[in-house]
Amino acid sequence: MTQIDGVSFAFYSLHICKSGASDGHAHSLATKVLPQETTERTIVVGDYNNNIGDAAMNTIEIAGFRPTWKDLQIDVSKEFTYNAQNPEKNHGVIDHILYHTLAGAKATDGGLIELETPLSDHKPIWAQIVFPRDLEGVQEPQ
């Protein structure tokens, strides 16, 4: 939890095991951890070990979280974040930034960072997410 200009934000940085729709770390995150969060301005970032559209990621989206890739209209089916050091053995985009939809936020910029010499087996990702200061009357993005 942190405050920016007096506004509270919760940040979760994670590295979870591959999960299913009703078991594993993603399911626990969606059904046990995130529902306990007290602020609607919540960002969850990290290595999910799952691809957008699979059962585990759908569970997190159903819990009210949106991947920044959707706002940015980045087709992650044509990209990969793992394995940056051995692209022939890549697993697609398994690193994601999600935000709570009740906060009325929207990702306005972001992407994958391509390095000539990778520093890790994962490509870095980044996003700029804009939140309204006042949450009253905020509508969820479609």
C-alpha atoms as one frame of an Amber mdcrd trajectory, in Angstrom:
protein
   0.000   0.000   0.000   1.287   3.447  -0.852  -0.080   6.950  -1.265   0.452
   9.231  -4.237  -0.677  12.831  -3.659  -2.770  11.594  -0.739  -4.529   8.897
  -2.792  -4.111   5.259  -1.680  -2.910   2.566  -4.086  -2.237  -1.114  -3.484
   0.501  -2.797  -5.531   1.021  -6.539  -5.708   4.162  -7.935  -7.304   3.966
 -11.655  -7.869   5.425 -14.764  -9.407   2.867 -17.558  -9.391   2.808 -21.126
 -10.638   0.724 -22.074 -13.618  -2.867 -22.427 -12.443  -6.295 -23.566 -13.517
  -9.724 -21.969 -13.263 -10.545 -23.507  -9.883  -7.184 -24.303  -8.317  -3.647
 -23.007  -7.951  -2.132 -19.632  -7.244  -4.166 -17.589  -9.743  -7.398 -18.979
  -8.297  -6.235 -18.167  -4.745  -5.247 -14.671  -5.844  -8.670 -14.077  -7.424
 -10.808 -15.662  -4.704  -8.875 -15.170  -1.454  -6.228 -12.441  -1.685  -7.681
  -9.705  -3.897 -11.206  -9.743  -2.366  -9.544  -8.784   0.955  -8.031  -5.623
  -0.563  -9.571  -2.450   0.861  -8.687  -0.003  -1.920 -10.178  -0.100  -5.408
  -6.980   1.394  -6.851  -5.167  -1.930  -7.031  -2.475  -3.007  -9.497  -1.219
  -6.590  -9.743   1.942  -7.133 -11.781   4.307 -10.000 -12.385   4.950 -13.414
 -13.834   1.582 -15.179 -13.898   2.905 -18.204 -15.818  -0.391 -18.102 -17.740
  -1.505 -16.579 -21.008  -4.340 -14.071 -21.416  -7.504 -15.975 -22.286  -6.655
 -19.170 -20.433  -8.784 -20.403 -17.533  -6.558 -19.000 -14.761  -6.354 -15.508
 -16.253 -10.092 -15.530 -16.948 -10.656 -16.229 -13.230  -8.672 -13.107 -12.324
 -10.548 -11.032 -14.902 -13.900 -12.295 -13.579 -12.733 -11.108 -10.133 -12.693
  -7.554 -11.574  -9.180  -7.093 -12.936  -8.270  -5.998 -16.453  -4.985  -6.643
 -18.284  -3.354  -3.491 -19.615  -2.813  -5.332 -22.914  -6.534  -4.977 -23.666
  -6.574  -1.192 -23.246  -3.421  -0.900 -25.310  -4.825  -3.216 -28.004  -1.607
  -5.249 -28.025  -2.144  -8.667 -29.583  -0.216 -10.780 -27.098  -0.785 -13.918
 -29.192   1.948 -12.642 -31.508   4.442 -11.712 -28.769   6.319 -13.376 -25.932
   7.846 -12.369 -22.626   9.377 -15.765 -21.868  11.967 -17.037 -22.908  13.882
 -13.915 -23.890  17.208 -15.775 -23.775  15.974 -18.647 -25.931  13.184 -17.322
 -28.204  12.739 -20.667 -29.991  11.436 -22.089 -26.693   9.096 -19.244 -25.801
   5.840 -19.607 -23.889   4.102 -16.476 -25.134   3.242 -13.509 -22.944   3.039
 -14.807 -19.359   3.942 -11.526 -17.630   1.063  -9.129 -17.095  -0.082  -5.932
 -15.390  -3.712  -5.912 -14.268  -5.711  -3.225 -12.494  -8.993  -3.266 -10.609
 -11.803  -2.165 -12.933 -13.895  -0.540 -10.181 -11.356   2.289  -9.978 -12.253
   3.528 -13.483  -8.630   3.298 -14.598  -7.303   2.915 -18.118  -3.896   1.955
 -19.444  -2.762   4.735 -21.780   0.689   3.476 -22.724   2.895   0.453 -22.190
   4.360  -2.614 -23.774   7.186  -5.078 -23.831  10.766  -3.874 -23.630  12.996
  -5.463 -26.244  16.645  -5.562 -25.216  19.496  -6.413 -27.568  21.031  -8.535
 -24.801  18.342  -9.802 -22.399  19.098  -9.303 -18.702  16.711 -12.089 -17.693
  14.774 -14.980 -19.180  11.730 -12.663 -19.105  11.318  -9.487 -21.127  10.438
  -6.464 -18.995   6.933  -5.062 -19.334   5.584  -1.647 -18.387   2.369   0.327
 -18.360   1.100   3.808 -17.666  -2.274   3.546 -15.938  -4.437   6.611 -15.349
  -6.864   6.608 -12.417  -9.514   9.239 -11.747  -8.916  11.061  -8.470 -12.581
  10.720  -7.434 -14.091   7.230  -7.561 -17.741   8.300  -7.140 -19.833   7.334
 -10.128 -16.971   5.467 -11.830 -18.085   2.951 -14.474 -16.235  -0.255 -15.308
 -14.463  -0.274 -18.710 -16.030  -2.490 -21.386
